[in-house]
């Protein structure tokens, strides 16, 4: 359903949906806070650690990613300063060739300092090897090689590095594979930014271009994905004027304050909401009441969102200082009801990769729309599974997301059937909106359930699914009611944004 076909509901009805949804979120979160106090007295040192002395409470330290990334960011901070200072000086000297070499050198020095020289060698060799395959114009071989490298990455273990170092390097190499495939596919397809005659002031060899893109420090370890064409445009951009520099500094400061503020807020919440620690005790989840269980589900998802808003936001801010056009940070999941919207707006960079390098290039090879969409969606989610890691919970999450996307597509096809269109003609526009929100609600519940396979693992996902399917009719009706309210809130936000865009277009 497109935004401009959304009907407006009575104001009192819209307010009711907002009150029920927001009130339910706060009430269920309060239940999680109460349970956190009880559980906090039982947790050992592995789940809770010392908190801020001014608060006088312990803090949830059980999320491995968050506890790894924050110290890692502080380790990166002086290197970011070196990276940007050197880059600014080279831009002033108009040395674009040296700028690329500078990007490579700073990242290689940091990587060597962080984990030694040996892990750096395959990180350099693998993209060069893939590029030589690309030079043979072997698209399929390029993709197969990349997939085999990702599979090997998911199985990688060594006693030479700490668990934190292994995690950082695995995530880094996964992002590097996306950037490498972006460069190689652009080169194979003859895109102008990769094979055009080199500029007089930039005679960098293609391998140097590739490595400078792969080893660009702000996006090297934590993402998000930026296609090679945007990186190349940033290299060629003229941003040396004093006015431009002042604007970049201002944006850097404002956005840094914004995302560091979200980091502070997330850390503060971890002193009161022990959602990550509670989910580790999955055997106890079945004893939680309905409000606490649903609140726990919301808090886990919201923490995951905050985590990537901070990470992508800070890394994107640093990249934007170098004139890169980075994707927007994840959109709040509290008002996203559709699978397709979640994929489109949570990790926009990864979505752009799937769309630009897998889905769209294969689009013209199939004539039947339904078969084409199902097959291409299958290929995309197969890659999603491989890229995120070969584990059972990732497989279930990928499979359910695939099913959700297909069900949405089938739902859109149903709306084109004459019998359904006849039904809608008999209904008022407001009732059509209500009907579509009701039809979307089960998909939203399914999306929330499958997310916990991804975030909490197989055991946690099974507990959440079992709790919902074994619940009483009243319990499920309450869940469906709040899912329906959330879908209506999501539709209303789309309508507000559409009206805002139309107003801006009229003004301009």
C-alpha positions as CSV (number, residue, x, y, z in Angstrom):
1,X,0.0,0.0,0.0
2,X,1.5,3.3,-1.1
3,X,1.5,6.2,1.3
4,X,-0.6,8.5,-0.8
5,X,-3.5,5.9,-0.6
6,X,-3.5,5.8,3.2
7,X,-6.9,6.9,4.6
8,X,-7.1,9.3,7.5
9,X,-8.8,7.9,10.6
10,X,-10.7,9.9,13.3
11,X,-8.3,11.8,15.6
12,X,-9.7,10.0,18.7
13,X,-9.0,6.6,17.1
14,X,-5.4,7.6,16.2
15,X,-4.8,8.9,19.7
16,X,-6.2,5.6,21.2
17,X,-3.7,3.6,19.1
18,X,-0.8,5.8,20.2
19,X,-1.8,5.6,23.9
20,X,-2.3,1.8,23.8
21,X,1.0,1.2,22.0
22,X,3.2,3.6,23.9
23,X,1.5,2.9,27.2
24,X,2.0,-0.8,26.6
25,X,5.7,-0.3,25.8
26,X,6.3,1.7,29.0
27,X,4.2,-0.6,31.2
28,X,5.9,-3.8,29.9
29,X,9.3,-2.1,30.2
30,X,8.5,-1.3,33.9
31,X,7.8,-5.0,34.4
32,X,11.2,-5.8,33.0
33,X,12.7,-3.3,35.4
34,X,11.0,-5.0,38.4
35,X,12.2,-8.4,37.2
36,X,15.7,-7.0,36.7
37,X,15.9,-6.0,40.3
38,X,14.9,-9.6,41.4
39,X,17.3,-11.3,38.9
40,X,20.0,-8.8,39.7
41,X,20.4,-10.3,43.2
42,X,21.0,-13.7,41.7
43,X,23.3,-12.9,38.7
44,X,27.0,-13.7,39.0
45,X,29.9,-11.6,37.9
46,X,29.7,-12.8,34.3
47,X,26.3,-11.1,33.7
48,X,26.5,-8.0,35.8
49,X,29.5,-5.7,36.5
50,X,30.3,-2.6,38.4
51,X,28.1,0.4,37.3
52,X,28.5,4.1,37.6
53,X,29.2,5.1,41.2
54,X,26.8,8.0,41.0
55,X,23.9,5.6,40.3
56,X,24.9,2.9,42.8
57,X,23.7,0.0,40.7
58,X,25.4,-2.8,38.8
59,X,25.3,-2.8,35.1
60,X,24.3,-5.4,32.5
61,X,27.6,-6.4,30.8
62,X,26.4,-9.6,29.2
63,X,26.2,-8.4,25.6
64,X,29.5,-9.5,24.1
65,X,29.3,-7.2,21.1
66,X,28.7,-4.1,23.1
67,X,31.4,-4.9,25.6
68,X,33.9,-5.5,22.8
69,X,33.0,-2.6,20.6
70,X,33.2,0.2,23.1
71,X,36.8,-0.4,24.3
72,X,37.7,-1.1,20.7
73,X,36.4,2.3,19.7
74,X,38.5,4.0,22.3
75,X,41.5,2.1,20.9
76,X,40.7,3.4,17.5
77,X,40.2,7.1,18.6
78,X,43.9,8.2,18.3
79,X,44.2,6.4,15.0
80,X,41.1,8.2,13.7
81,X,42.8,11.5,14.6
82,X,45.9,10.5,12.7
83,X,43.8,9.4,9.8
84,X,41.9,12.6,9.4
85,X,44.8,15.0,10.1
86,X,47.0,13.3,7.5
87,X,44.1,13.1,5.0
88,X,43.4,16.8,5.3
89,X,47.1,17.7,4.7
90,X,47.2,15.5,1.6
91,X,44.0,17.1,0.3
92,X,45.5,20.5,0.7
93,X,48.5,19.4,-1.3
94,X,46.2,17.8,-3.9
95,X,48.0,14.4,-3.6
96,X,45.2,12.0,-4.3
97,X,47.6,9.1,-5.0
98,X,49.2,9.6,-1.7
99,X,45.8,10.0,0.0
100,X,44.9,6.4,-1.1
101,X,48.3,5.1,0.2
102,X,47.7,7.0,3.4
103,X,44.4,5.3,4.0
104,X,46.0,1.9,3.5
105,X,49.0,2.7,5.6
106,X,47.1,4.0,8.7
107,X,44.8,1.0,8.8
108,X,47.6,-1.5,8.3
109,X,49.6,0.1,11.1
110,X,46.6,0.0,13.4
111,X,45.8,-3.7,12.5
112,X,49.4,-4.7,13.1
113,X,49.5,-2.9,16.4
114,X,46.2,-4.5,17.4
115,X,46.7,-8.1,16.5
116,X,50.1,-8.5,14.8
117,X,51.3,-8.8,11.3
118,X,50.2,-12.4,10.5
119,X,46.4,-11.7,10.4
120,X,47.0,-8.7,8.1
121,X,48.6,-10.8,5.4
122,X,45.4,-12.7,4.3
123,X,43.4,-9.5,4.7
124,X,45.6,-8.0,2.0
125,X,45.9,-11.1,-0.2
126,X,42.2,-12.1,-0.4
127,X,40.9,-8.9,-2.0
128,X,43.8,-8.8,-4.5
129,X,43.1,-12.5,-5.4
130,X,39.4,-11.7,-5.9
131,X,40.3,-8.7,-8.1
132,X,42.5,-10.9,-10.3
133,X,39.5,-13.2,-10.8
134,X,37.4,-10.1,-11.6
135,X,39.9,-9.1,-14.3
136,X,39.1,-12.4,-16.0
137,X,35.4,-11.2,-16.2
138,X,34.3,-14.3,-14.2
139,X,31.4,-13.1,-12.3
140,X,30.2,-16.4,-11.0
141,X,33.7,-17.5,-10.0
142,X,34.1,-14.2,-8.1
143,X,30.9,-14.8,-6.1
144,X,31.7,-18.4,-5.4
145,X,35.2,-17.4,-4.2
146,X,33.7,-14.7,-1.9
147,X,31.2,-17.2,-0.5
148,X,33.9,-19.8,0.2
149,X,35.9,-17.1,2.0
150,X,32.9,-16.1,4.1
151,X,32.3,-19.8,5.0
152,X,35.9,-20.1,6.0
153,X,35.6,-17.0,8.1
154,X,32.6,-18.4,10.0
155,X,34.7,-21.5,10.9
156,X,37.9,-19.5,11.8
157,X,39.4,-20.2,15.2
158,X,43.0,-19.8,16.5
159,X,44.7,-19.9,19.8
160,X,47.1,-17.1,18.7
161,X,44.5,-14.4,19.2
162,X,42.1,-13.5,22.0
163,X,38.3,-14.0,21.6
164,X,37.9,-10.3,21.2
165,X,40.5,-10.1,18.5
166,X,39.0,-13.0,16.6
167,X,35.6,-11.4,16.8
168,X,36.9,-8.0,15.6
169,X,38.8,-9.6,12.7
170,X,35.9,-11.8,11.6
171,X,33.5,-8.8,11.5
172,X,36.1,-6.7,9.8
173,X,36.7,-9.4,7.1
174,X,32.9,-9.8,6.6
175,X,32.6,-6.1,5.8
176,X,35.7,-6.2,3.7
177,X,34.1,-8.9,1.5
178,X,31.2,-6.7,0.8
179,X,33.5,-3.8,-0.3
180,X,35.7,-6.1,-2.3
181,X,32.7,-7.5,-4.2
182,X,31.4,-4.0,-4.8
183,X,34.7,-3.0,-6.4
184,X,35.0,-6.2,-8.4
185,X,31.4,-6.2,-9.7
186,X,31.8,-2.5,-10.7
187,X,35.0,-3.4,-12.5
188,X,33.4,-6.3,-14.4
189,X,30.4,-4.3,-15.3
190,X,32.6,-1.5,-16.7
191,X,31.2,1.2,-14.4
192,X,32.8,4.6,-15.1
193,X,34.1,5.2,-11.6
194,X,36.2,2.0,-11.8
195,X,37.5,1.7,-15.4
196,X,37.4,5.3,-16.8
197,X,40.7,6.9,-17.9
198,X,42.4,8.0,-14.7
199,X,42.6,11.7,-13.9
200,X,45.8,13.5,-14.5
201,X,46.2,14.2,-10.7
202,X,45.3,10.7,-9.7
203,X,47.2,7.9,-11.5
204,X,46.7,5.3,-8.8
205,X,46.8,1.7,-10.0
206,X,43.6,-0.3,-9.6
207,X,45.0,-2.5,-6.8
208,X,45.8,0.7,-4.8
209,X,42.3,1.9,-5.4
210,X,40.9,-1.4,-4.3
211,X,43.0,-1.6,-1.1
212,X,42.4,2.1,-0.2
213,X,38.6,1.3,-0.4
214,X,39.0,-1.9,1.6
215,X,41.3,-0.4,4.2
216,X,39.5,2.9,4.7
217,X,39.7,3.1,8.5
218,X,36.3,4.6,9.5
219,X,34.4,1.8,7.8
220,X,37.0,-0.9,8.0
221,X,35.9,-2.7,11.2
222,X,32.4,-1.8,12.1
223,X,30.6,-0.8,8.9
224,X,28.3,0.4,7.5
225,X,28.7,-0.6,3.8
226,X,29.3,2.2,1.3
227,X,29.6,1.2,-2.4
228,X,32.8,1.9,-4.2
229,X,31.3,4.6,-6.4
230,X,30.5,6.7,-3.4
231,X,34.1,6.2,-2.0
232,X,35.5,7.2,-5.4
233,X,33.4,10.3,-5.5
234,X,34.7,11.3,-2.1
235,X,38.3,10.8,-3.2
236,X,37.7,13.1,-6.2
237,X,35.6,15.7,-4.2
238,X,37.1,19.1,-3.7
239,X,36.5,19.9,0.0
240,X,39.5,22.0,0.7
241,X,37.9,25.4,0.9
242,X,37.8,27.1,4.3
243,X,34.0,27.4,4.3
244,X,33.6,23.7,3.5
245,X,36.1,22.7,6.2
246,X,34.1,24.7,8.8
247,X,30.9,23.0,7.8
248,X,32.5,19.6,8.0
249,X,33.9,20.3,11.4
250,X,30.5,21.6,12.6
251,X,28.7,18.4,11.3
252,X,31.4,16.3,12.9
253,X,30.9,17.9,16.3
254,X,27.1,17.9,16.2
255,X,26.8,14.3,15.0
256,X,29.5,13.1,17.4
257,X,27.5,14.7,20.3
258,X,24.3,13.1,19.0
259,X,25.6,9.5,18.8
260,X,27.8,9.8,22.0
261,X,24.6,10.9,23.7
262,X,22.8,7.7,22.5
263,X,25.8,5.7,23.8
264,X,25.5,7.4,27.2
265,X,21.7,6.8,27.2
266,X,22.2,3.1,26.3
267,X,24.8,2.7,29.1
268,X,22.5,4.4,31.5
269,X,19.6,2.0,30.7
270,X,21.9,-1.0,31.2
271,X,22.0,-0.1,34.9
272,X,18.2,-0.6,35.2
273,X,17.1,-3.0,32.5
274,X,19.0,-6.3,32.5
275,X,17.4,-7.6,29.4
276,X,20.5,-9.2,27.9
277,X,21.4,-10.9,31.1
278,X,17.9,-12.2,31.7
279,X,17.7,-13.8,28.3
280,X,20.8,-15.8,29.0
281,X,18.7,-17.7,31.6
282,X,16.4,-18.9,29.0
283,X,15.1,-21.7,31.2
284,X,13.5,-19.1,33.4
285,X,11.8,-17.2,30.6
286,X,8.9,-19.6,30.6
287,X,7.9,-18.5,34.1
288,X,7.7,-14.8,33.2
289,X,4.2,-13.2,33.0
290,X,2.8,-11.9,29.8
291,X,3.7,-8.2,30.3
292,X,7.3,-9.0,31.4
293,X,7.9,-11.4,28.5
294,X,6.6,-8.9,25.9
295,X,8.5,-6.1,27.6
296,X,11.7,-8.2,27.5
297,X,11.2,-8.8,23.8
298,X,10.9,-5.1,23.2
299,X,13.9,-4.1,25.4
300,X,16.2,-6.7,23.7
301,X,15.2,-5.4,20.2
302,X,15.5,-1.7,21.3
303,X,19.0,-2.3,22.8
304,X,20.0,-4.0,19.5
305,X,18.8,-0.9,17.6
306,X,20.6,1.5,19.9
307,X,23.8,-0.5,19.6
308,X,23.9,-0.1,15.8
309,X,22.6,3.5,15.9
310,X,25.7,4.3,18.0
311,X,28.2,2.2,15.9
312,X,26.9,3.1,12.4
313,X,26.3,6.7,13.5
314,X,29.8,7.3,14.8
315,X,31.5,5.5,11.9
316,X,29.3,7.3,9.4
317,X,30.1,10.6,11.0
318,X,33.8,10.1,10.6
319,X,33.4,8.9,7.0
320,X,31.2,11.9,6.2
321,X,34.0,14.2,7.3
322,X,35.9,12.7,4.4
323,X,33.0,13.6,2.1
324,X,31.6,10.0,1.9
325,X,27.8,9.7,1.4
326,X,27.0,7.2,4.2
327,X,23.6,5.4,4.6
328,X,21.3,6.7,7.4
329,X,21.4,5.1,10.8
330,X,18.8,2.4,11.6
331,X,15.2,3.6,11.9
332,X,13.5,3.0,15.2
333,X,12.0,-0.5,15.1
334,X,9.2,0.5,17.5
335,X,7.2,1.7,14.5
336,X,8.3,-0.7,11.7
337,X,5.6,-3.3,11.1
338,X,6.6,-4.8,7.7
339,X,9.5,-7.2,6.9
340,X,10.4,-5.2,3.8
341,X,10.5,-2.0,5.7
342,X,12.7,-3.5,8.4
343,X,15.2,-4.7,5.8
344,X,15.1,-1.5,3.9
345,X,15.5,0.8,6.9
346,X,17.5,-1.0,9.6
347,X,20.8,-1.6,7.8
348,X,20.4,0.5,4.6
349,X,24.0,-0.1,3.5
350,X,23.6,-3.9,3.6
351,X,20.2,-3.6,1.9
352,X,21.8,-1.5,-0.8
353,X,24.4,-4.1,-1.4
354,X,21.9,-6.9,-1.7
355,X,19.7,-4.8,-4.0
356,X,22.5,-3.4,-6.1
357,X,24.8,-6.4,-6.5
358,X,22.6,-9.4,-6.2
359,X,18.9,-8.7,-6.8
360,X,18.9,-6.1,-9.5
361,X,21.7,-7.7,-11.7
362,X,19.7,-10.9,-11.8
363,X,16.4,-9.2,-12.3
364,X,16.3,-9.2,-16.1
365,X,17.0,-12.9,-16.4
366,X,13.5,-14.1,-15.5
367,X,10.2,-13.4,-17.2
368,X,7.6,-14.5,-14.7
369,X,7.3,-11.9,-11.9
370,X,6.3,-14.3,-9.1
371,X,9.0,-16.9,-9.9
372,X,11.5,-14.2,-10.5
373,X,10.9,-12.5,-7.1
374,X,10.9,-15.8,-5.2
375,X,14.1,-17.0,-6.8
376,X,15.9,-13.7,-6.3
377,X,14.7,-13.4,-2.8
378,X,16.0,-16.9,-2.1
379,X,19.5,-16.0,-3.5
380,X,19.6,-12.8,-1.4
381,X,18.7,-14.6,1.9
382,X,21.1,-17.4,1.1
383,X,23.8,-14.8,1.0
384,X,22.4,-13.2,4.2
385,X,22.7,-16.5,5.9
386,X,26.3,-17.1,4.8
387,X,27.4,-13.5,5.6
388,X,26.0,-13.6,9.1
389,X,27.5,-16.9,10.0
390,X,26.6,-20.6,9.5
391,X,24.7,-21.4,12.7
392,X,21.2,-22.9,13.3
393,X,19.7,-19.8,14.8
394,X,20.9,-17.6,11.9
395,X,19.4,-20.2,9.5
396,X,16.0,-20.1,11.2
397,X,16.1,-16.3,11.3
398,X,17.0,-16.0,7.6
399,X,14.4,-18.6,6.6
400,X,11.6,-16.9,8.5
401,X,12.6,-13.5,7.1
402,X,12.5,-15.0,3.6
403,X,9.1,-16.4,4.4
404,X,7.9,-13.0,5.7
405,X,9.1,-11.2,2.6
406,X,7.3,-13.8,0.4
407,X,4.1,-13.5,2.4
408,X,4.1,-9.8,2.0
409,X,4.6,-10.1,-1.7
410,X,1.7,-12.6,-1.9
411,X,-0.4,-10.2,0.1
412,X,0.3,-7.4,-2.4
413,X,-0.7,-9.8,-5.2
414,X,-4.0,-10.6,-3.4
415,X,-4.8,-6.8,-3.3
416,X,-4.7,-6.9,-7.2
417,X,-7.3,-9.7,-7.5
418,X,-10.7,-8.5,-8.8
419,X,-12.5,-10.2,-5.9
420,X,-10.4,-8.4,-3.3
421,X,-10.7,-5.1,-5.1
422,X,-14.5,-5.6,-5.1
423,X,-14.4,-6.2,-1.4
424,X,-12.4,-2.9,-0.9
425,X,-14.9,-1.0,-3.0
426,X,-17.6,-2.1,-0.6
427,X,-15.6,-0.7,2.3
428,X,-14.8,2.8,3.3
429,X,-11.2,4.0,2.9
430,X,-10.8,4.0,6.7
431,X,-12.1,0.4,6.9
432,X,-9.7,-0.6,4.2
433,X,-6.8,0.8,6.3
434,X,-8.1,-1.1,9.3
435,X,-8.3,-4.3,7.3
436,X,-4.8,-4.0,6.0
437,X,-3.4,-3.2,9.5
438,X,-5.2,-6.3,10.9
439,X,-3.7,-8.4,8.1
440,X,-0.2,-7.1,8.8
441,X,-0.4,-7.7,12.6
442,X,0.4,-11.5,12.5
443,X,3.4,-10.7,10.3
444,X,4.7,-8.2,12.8
445,X,4.3,-10.9,15.6
446,X,6.2,-13.4,13.4
447,X,8.9,-10.8,12.8
448,X,9.3,-10.2,16.5
449,X,9.5,-13.9,17.3
450,X,12.1,-14.7,14.7
451,X,14.2,-11.8,15.8
452,X,15.0,-13.6,19.0
453,X,16.6,-16.5,17.2
454,X,19.0,-13.9,15.8
455,X,19.6,-11.9,19.0
456,X,19.3,-14.5,21.7
457,X,20.2,-17.8,20.0
458,X,18.3,-21.0,19.2
459,X,17.2,-21.7,22.8
460,X,15.9,-18.2,23.5
461,X,14.0,-18.2,20.2
462,X,12.4,-21.5,21.0
463,X,11.2,-20.3,24.4
464,X,9.6,-17.2,22.9
465,X,7.9,-19.1,20.2
466,X,6.7,-21.8,22.6
467,X,5.4,-19.1,25.0
468,X,3.3,-17.4,22.3
469,X,1.9,-20.6,20.7
470,X,1.1,-22.2,24.0
471,X,-0.5,-19.1,25.4
472,X,-4.2,-18.8,26.2
473,X,-6.6,-17.2,23.8
474,X,-6.9,-14.1,25.9
475,X,-3.1,-13.7,26.1
476,X,-2.8,-14.0,22.3
477,X,-5.7,-11.6,21.8
478,X,-3.8,-9.0,23.9
479,X,-0.7,-9.5,21.9
480,X,-2.7,-9.2,18.6
481,X,-4.3,-6.0,19.9
482,X,-1.0,-4.3,20.6
483,X,0.4,-5.5,17.3
484,X,-2.6,-4.0,15.6
485,X,-2.1,-0.7,17.4
486,X,1.6,-0.7,16.4
487,X,0.7,-1.3,12.8
488,X,-1.7,1.6,12.9
489,X,1.0,3.8,14.5
490,X,3.4,2.7,11.7
491,X,0.9,3.6,9.0
492,X,0.2,7.0,10.7
493,X,3.9,7.8,10.8
494,X,4.2,6.9,7.1
495,X,1.3,9.2,6.4
496,X,2.9,12.1,8.4
497,X,6.2,11.7,6.6
498,X,4.4,11.6,3.2
499,X,2.6,14.8,4.0
500,X,5.9,16.4,5.1
501,X,7.6,15.5,1.9
502,X,4.8,16.8,-0.2
503,X,4.8,20.1,1.8
504,X,8.6,20.4,1.2
505,X,8.2,19.8,-2.5
506,X,5.5,22.5,-2.8
507,X,7.7,25.0,-0.9
508,X,10.7,24.3,-3.1
